[in-house]
Amino acid sequence: MVRIRLKRIGKKKQPFYRVVVADQREARNGKFIEEIGYFNPLTDPNDIKIDEEKAKKWLADGAQPTERVRSIFREAGIL
């Protein structure tokens, strides 16, 4: 099953995430199919940049977003 989820990058105590499409069996920071955006929780308001066309294409193809990604999509106006 394909999931849209967060891949953590950034230093210790300074998280920064990339929103990626990956097979759910892969590790959190492992191999992914495509990168569709990023999320920075340290800024106020949160810095979110998502490629809306790619996100909608993957959702239409049956990719399931995780809970956190679903809330990011709502905040970005995709869902």
C-alpha positions as a Markdown table, in Angstrom:
| # | Residue | x | y | z |
|---|---|---|---|---|
| 1 | Met | 0.0 | 0.0 | 0.0 |
| 2 | Val | 1.3 | 3.5 | -0.9 |
| 3 | Arg | 1.2 | 6.2 | 1.8 |
| 4 | Ile | 1.8 | 9.9 | 1.8 |
| 5 | Arg | 3.9 | 10.6 | 4.9 |
| 6 | Leu | 6.6 | 12.7 | 6.5 |
| 7 | Lys | 10.3 | 12.0 | 6.1 |
| 8 | Arg | 12.3 | 13.7 | 8.9 |
| 9 | Ile | 15.4 | 15.6 | 8.1 |
| 10 | Gly | 17.1 | 18.4 | 10.1 |
| 11 | Lys | 19.3 | 18.4 | 13.2 |
| 12 | Lys | 18.6 | 17.2 | 16.7 |
| 13 | Lys | 15.9 | 19.4 | 18.3 |
| 14 | Gln | 15.3 | 21.1 | 15.0 |
| 15 | Pro | 12.9 | 19.0 | 13.0 |
| 16 | Phe | 12.2 | 19.6 | 9.4 |
| 17 | Tyr | 10.1 | 17.3 | 7.3 |
| 18 | Arg | 9.7 | 16.4 | 3.6 |
| 19 | Val | 6.3 | 15.1 | 2.5 |
| 20 | Val | 6.9 | 12.0 | 0.4 |
| 21 | Val | 5.0 | 9.2 | -1.3 |
| 22 | Ala | 6.4 | 5.8 | -0.2 |
| 23 | Asp | 5.5 | 2.2 | 0.2 |
| 24 | Gln | 4.3 | 1.6 | 3.8 |
| 25 | Arg | 6.8 | -1.2 | 4.2 |
| 26 | Glu | 9.8 | 1.1 | 3.8 |
| 27 | Ala | 11.5 | 2.7 | 6.8 |
| 28 | Arg | 10.5 | 6.3 | 7.8 |
| 29 | Asn | 13.6 | 7.8 | 6.2 |
| 30 | Gly | 14.1 | 5.0 | 3.7 |
| 31 | Lys | 13.4 | 4.8 | 0.0 |
| 32 | Phe | 10.5 | 6.8 | -1.4 |
| 33 | Ile | 8.7 | 7.1 | -4.7 |
| 34 | Glu | 8.3 | 10.9 | -5.0 |
| 35 | Glu | 8.8 | 14.0 | -2.9 |
| 36 | Ile | 5.8 | 16.3 | -3.0 |
| 37 | Gly | 6.6 | 19.1 | -0.6 |
| 38 | Tyr | 8.0 | 20.1 | 2.8 |
| 39 | Phe | 6.8 | 21.1 | 6.3 |
| 40 | Asn | 8.6 | 23.2 | 8.9 |
| 41 | Pro | 6.9 | 23.0 | 12.4 |
| 42 | Leu | 9.4 | 25.5 | 14.0 |
| 43 | Thr | 8.1 | 28.6 | 12.3 |
| 44 | Asp | 5.0 | 30.5 | 13.4 |
| 45 | Pro | 2.8 | 29.9 | 11.4 |
| 46 | Asn | 4.0 | 26.5 | 10.2 |
| 47 | Asp | 5.9 | 26.7 | 6.9 |
| 48 | Ile | 4.1 | 24.4 | 4.5 |
| 49 | Lys | 4.7 | 24.0 | 0.8 |
| 50 | Ile | 3.0 | 21.2 | -1.1 |
| 51 | Asp | 2.8 | 20.6 | -4.8 |
| 52 | Glu | -1.0 | 20.5 | -5.0 |
| 53 | Glu | -1.2 | 18.8 | -8.4 |
| 54 | Lys | 1.1 | 15.9 | -7.4 |
| 55 | Ala | -0.7 | 15.5 | -4.1 |
| 56 | Lys | -4.1 | 15.3 | -5.8 |
| 57 | Lys | -2.8 | 12.9 | -8.4 |
| 58 | Trp | -1.5 | 10.5 | -5.7 |
| 59 | Leu | -4.7 | 10.8 | -3.7 |
| 60 | Ala | -6.7 | 10.0 | -6.8 |
| 61 | Asp | -4.4 | 7.0 | -7.4 |
| 62 | Gly | -5.3 | 5.6 | -4.0 |
| 63 | Ala | -2.4 | 6.8 | -1.8 |
| 64 | Gln | -3.4 | 7.1 | 1.9 |
| 65 | Pro | -2.1 | 10.1 | 3.8 |
| 66 | Thr | -1.1 | 9.6 | 7.5 |
| 67 | Glu | -3.0 | 11.5 | 10.2 |
| 68 | Arg | -0.4 | 14.3 | 10.3 |
| 69 | Val | -0.2 | 14.6 | 6.6 |
| 70 | Arg | -4.0 | 14.7 | 6.4 |
| 71 | Ser | -4.0 | 17.7 | 8.8 |
| 72 | Ile | -1.2 | 19.4 | 6.8 |
| 73 | Phe | -3.3 | 19.0 | 3.6 |
| 74 | Arg | -6.4 | 20.5 | 5.4 |
| 75 | Glu | -4.2 | 23.4 | 6.5 |
| 76 | Ala | -2.9 | 23.9 | 3.0 |
| 77 | Gly | -6.4 | 23.6 | 1.5 |
| 78 | Ile | -5.8 | 20.4 | -0.5 |
| 79 | Leu | -8.5 | 18.4 | 1.4 |
